[in-house]
Amino acid sequence: MRLPLALSLTLALTAPAFAQTSVTGTAGTTLQMEELATFDGAWAMTFLPDGRALVTEQAGSIWLLNQSGTKIAKIGNAPIVKERGQGGLGDIIIDPDFATNNIVYISYVERDTENNRLSGAAVQRATLSLTSNGGTLSDGEVIWRQFPKVTGNGHYGHRMAISPDGHLFITSGERQKFTPAQNMDMNLGKVIRIHTDGSVPKDNPFYGQGGVTNQIWSLGHRNPLGIDFDAGGELWLHEMGPKHGDELNRIVRSENYGYPVVSNGDHYSGKEIPDHSTNPIYENPAAYWVPAISPAGFTIYDGDLFEDFKSDGFIGGLSSQALIRVVFDKDKIDNVGGSPSKTDMNETIAAEAERFEWGKRIREVEQGPDGALYVLEDNEGRLLKLTPG
């Protein structure tokens, strides 16, 4: 249960100074953990060119943080949302040219104006005007929407990343409706590729088929909650499986990743789903997890602070209550050995290498401009700065 605002502020003002601790991973790596701030339902984080940062909270707030990770103020004129289930305010990223155009992209869940039971994710492009002690959004324009809006309050996805060539990629969950992931007349259960102004690139694989089909880059996804590009420009995405079978996927143009026809997990009802290996027409996951880790948040590390982590991926784990390190380099994969997350369906191209556990659900992980890893805990959680131990 979340505390009333007045009580939360009182506790924040009277709380003792944060302590710095450490955590040791399953492979023996020790990280220093510095607590920077606390949030109520934090969902996403992004860094600004000047070293400050933005953090979204699911209930509708966007916080501006200073270079030390301390809260400065809430950003004004954020999208108005109603938090229900997994819905509310979501991801936030900045434009590659933010230093000159101040453009940000914000994902959130909107309700149907005529039937409040229907909802879908949307992406707003807006201008962020900053001062030394705050900021506000203006010129907000919705550039993408899930179609159609449906009942229920889960599996929105709506994580975002901008490719090296400047296209906006959006993850779109299947909204707990299963079959939309295979329905090309809907953009649910898909990875979306559009221009940053919302227009559709003519070289998209299904361009010319009309409607939202033009936007589709890949299909057959369930609930994708992490997306990033590696140093070579390859797109990677993780998604929650049904009952187990969480996946890490290398996203290939036009490919079908199989849900709900195949999965390495099963339905919560107990009904079995055929494994990926039973039907070769669907793209196999690069790695999968049984039991589930419930992945949320994702970054592929390219900094210099952690020399041994170069090009490794970091996934936040909700049910697993862990920060999970995955490797893509063949030599690193070979050193991992018999990881339970390694796929035996094709040549292994990704594998879990290490878990860092401190008993908290992890919602988001980002790399800071200083090369440190920044982690947001779920619900009433903390922002942590992780550095080499």
Stockholm file with secondary structure:
# STOCKHOLM 1.0

chainA/1-389         MRLPLALSLTLALTAPAFAQTSVTGTAGTTLQMEELATFDGAWAMTFLPDGRALVTEQAGSIWLLNQSGTKIAKIGNAPIVKERGQGGLGDIIIDPDFATNNIVYISYVERDTENNRLSGAAVQRATLSLTSNGGTLSDGEVIWRQFPKVTGNGHYGHRMAISPDGHLFITSGERQKFTPAQNMDMNLGKVIRIHTDGSVPKDNPFYGQGGVTNQIWSLGHRNPLGIDFDAGGELWLHEMGPKHGDELNRIVRSENYGYPVVSNGDHYSGKEIPDHSTNPIYENPAAYWVPAISPAGFTIYDGDLFEDFKSDGFIGGLSSQALIRVVFDKDKIDNVGGSPSKTDMNETIAAEAERFEWGKRIREVEQGPDGALYVLEDNEGRLLKLTPG
#=GR chainA/1-389 SS CCCCHHHHHHHHHHSCCCCEEEEECTTSCEEEEEEEEEEESEEEEEECTTSCEEEEETTSCEEEECTTSCEEEECBTCCCCCCBTTBSEEEEEECTTHHHHCEEEEEEEEECSSCTTCEEEEEEEEEEEEETTEEEEEEEEEEEECSSCBSSSCCCEEEEEECTTSCEEEEECCTTCSGGGGCTTSCTTEEEEECTTSCCCTTSTTTTSCGGGGGEEEECCSEEEEEEECTTSCEEEEEECSBSCEEEEEECTTCBCCTTTCCSSBCTTSCCCCCGGGCTTSCCCSEEESSCCCEEEEEECCCSSSGGGTTCEEEEETTTTEEEEEECSHHHHHHHCSCTTBCSSSSCCCEEEEEEECSCCEEEEEECTTSCEEEEESSEEEEEEEEEC
#=GC SS_cons         CCCCHHHHHHHHHHSCCCCEEEEECTTSCEEEEEEEEEEESEEEEEECTTSCEEEEETTSCEEEECTTSCEEEECBTCCCCCCBTTBSEEEEEECTTHHHHCEEEEEEEEECSSCTTCEEEEEEEEEEEEETTEEEEEEEEEEEECSSCBSSSCCCEEEEEECTTSCEEEEECCTTCSGGGGCTTSCTTEEEEECTTSCCCTTSTTTTSCGGGGGEEEECCSEEEEEEECTTSCEEEEEECSBSCEEEEEECTTCBCCTTTCCSSBCTTSCCCCCGGGCTTSCCCSEEESSCCCEEEEEECCCSSSGGGTTCEEEEETTTTEEEEEECSHHHHHHHCSCTTBCSSSSCCCEEEEEEECSCCEEEEEECTTSCEEEEESSEEEEEEEEEC
//
